[in-house]
Structures are given as C-alpha cells and as structure tokens.
C-alpha cells in the first residue's frame, strides 16, 4: 500500500476523532488526508470529495486555498466551548488541564491561521 494512502487514512481518522474531541481540530487533518489521497488514490480522493460533511470544505481548499467562515466558526467555537469545558470541569489533574489547554491553543492557532474565504470564493 502506498505511504500517502496510509497517511491519508491516518489523518482522516484523526480528523474524524477531531469532530468529536475538540482538543483536536478536524479541519487541518481532513485537508491533509485529502492531499494524501490526491497523491495516492484517485478512488479515495473522489470518495472524500463526495463526502457530504468534508467534501465542500476540501473542494474549497483545493480550488481557493481557504475555508469558509462557517467551517472556521464551528471549529473555533467547538474548541473553545467543549475544550474549555473539558479543561475546567471534566479534568481534575493540573497536568492534564495544562496539556489540554496547550492542545486547544495549538488547534485554535492552526484554524485561525488558515485563510478565510470571502463571499465570492465558494
């Protein structure tokens, strides 16, 4: 199996986990997975582009190198609210709170640094 295909599945898995675990931002992982599939498997690249959840975001990225305000807002809000809840209420260990805060901060920085599409770019 091609290394890029293996990496595509790895990053896609991290992206799916990131949908449910706000300490990991899903968006960058899904975009990297799509890039890996584009280099390794036309079949899997078409599959991820056809996905109702990730397809529009990936097409926008591939065509315009940006993500929509909606995708960015959802990513940021989920990391802040659910990640913040986890850090302040769900975790007792100070070490885990610090680690969680670091991951949320890195995720926020990553998503914020991705270019936001303007209305004309869809």
NORVEN-V20372 format. One record per residue. N is the residue number from 1. OMEGA is omega in degrees with one decimal (* if undefined). NEAR is the number of other C-alpha atoms within 12 Angstrom. D_FIRST is the distance of its C-alpha to the first C-alpha in whole Angstrom. Layout:
# NORVEN-V20372
<<N | OMEGA | NEAR | D_FIRST> <N | OMEGA | NEAR | D_FIRST>>
This chain:
# NORVEN-V20372
<<1 | -179.5 | 10 | 0> <2 | -179.0 | 14 | 4> <3 | 179.7 | 15 | 6> <4 | 178.1 | 24 | 9> <5 | 177.4 | 25 | 7> <6 | 177.9 | 21 | 7> <7 | 177.6 | 26 | 10> <8 | 178.9 | 30 | 11> <9 | 178.1 | 29 | 11> <10 | -179.0 | 21 | 13> <11 | 176.0 | 28 | 16> <12 | 176.6 | 32 | 16> <13 | 177.5 | 26 | 17> <14 | 177.7 | 26 | 19> <15 | 178.4 | 29 | 21> <16 | 176.4 | 24 | 22> <17 | 179.8 | 19 | 23> <18 | 176.1 | 27 | 25> <19 | -175.7 | 28 | 27> <20 | -178.0 | 18 | 28> <21 | -171.9 | 27 | 29> <22 | 174.8 | 35 | 31> <23 | 176.5 | 37 | 30> <24 | 176.8 | 37 | 27> <25 | -177.1 | 43 | 27> <26 | -171.2 | 38 | 25> <27 | -178.4 | 46 | 25> <28 | -179.8 | 39 | 23> <29 | 179.4 | 31 | 20> <30 | 178.9 | 39 | 20> <31 | 177.6 | 39 | 21> <32 | 177.4 | 32 | 18> <33 | 179.8 | 37 | 15> <34 | 178.0 | 44 | 17> <35 | 178.5 | 30 | 16> <36 | 178.4 | 27 | 13> <37 | 179.3 | 31 | 12> <38 | -179.3 | 26 | 15> <39 | -171.9 | 21 | 13> <40 | -172.4 | 22 | 9> <41 | 178.0 | 24 | 10> <42 | -179.6 | 17 | 14> <43 | -177.5 | 15 | 14> <44 | 176.6 | 25 | 13> <45 | 176.1 | 31 | 15> <46 | -179.5 | 20 | 18> <47 | -177.1 | 19 | 18> <48 | 176.0 | 30 | 18> <49 | -179.7 | 27 | 21> <50 | -179.1 | 17 | 23> <51 | -177.1 | 17 | 23> <52 | -177.1 | 12 | 26> <53 | -172.5 | 19 | 26> <54 | -174.0 | 31 | 24> <55 | -178.9 | 24 | 24> <56 | 179.6 | 26 | 27> <57 | -178.5 | 36 | 27> <58 | 178.3 | 37 | 23> <59 | 177.9 | 29 | 25> <60 | -179.9 | 27 | 28> <61 | -177.0 | 29 | 26> <62 | -177.9 | 21 | 24> <63 | -170.5 | 14 | 28> <64 | -177.9 | 21 | 30> <65 | 178.1 | 21 | 28> <66 | 173.0 | 31 | 30> <67 | -176.8 | 36 | 30> <68 | 175.6 | 29 | 33> <69 | -179.1 | 23 | 36> <70 | 179.5 | 20 | 36> <71 | 180.0 | 30 | 32> <72 | -179.6 | 29 | 33> <73 | 178.9 | 21 | 36> <74 | 179.8 | 23 | 34> <75 | -177.6 | 36 | 32> <76 | -178.1 | 33 | 35> <77 | 179.9 | 24 | 37> <78 | 177.9 | 30 | 35> <79 | -178.3 | 38 | 34> <80 | -174.4 | 29 | 38> <81 | -177.4 | 21 | 39> <82 | 176.4 | 27 | 37> <83 | 178.1 | 36 | 36> <84 | 176.8 | 27 | 39> <85 | -179.9 | 22 | 40> <86 | -177.0 | 26 | 38> <87 | -172.9 | 28 | 39> <88 | -173.4 | 19 | 43> <89 | -171.9 | 16 | 43> <90 | -176.2 | 15 | 40> <91 | -179.2 | 18 | 40> <92 | -176.3 | 14 | 42> <93 | 178.2 | 14 | 41> <94 | 178.9 | 14 | 42> <95 | 178.5 | 12 | 39> <96 | 176.3 | 19 | 37> <97 | 179.0 | 22 | 39> <98 | 178.9 | 20 | 38> <99 | 177.8 | 18 | 35> <100 | 179.1 | 31 | 34> <101 | 178.3 | 27 | 37> <102 | -179.8 | 20 | 35> <103 | 178.4 | 26 | 31> <104 | 179.7 | 36 | 33> <105 | 178.3 | 24 | 35> <106 | 177.4 | 23 | 32> <107 | 179.0 | 32 | 30> <108 | 179.1 | 32 | 33> <109 | -180.0 | 21 | 33> <110 | -177.7 | 22 | 30> <111 | -179.7 | 32 | 31> <112 | -178.1 | 27 | 34> <113 | 177.0 | 17 | 33> <114 | -178.4 | 26 | 31> <115 | 176.6 | 21 | 33> <116 | 178.7 | 24 | 35> <117 | 171.9 | 21 | 35> <118 | -174.1 | 15 | 39> <119 | -178.7 | 13 | 40> <120 | -177.1 | 10 | 40> <121 | 178.0 | 19 | 36> <122 | * | 21 | 34>>
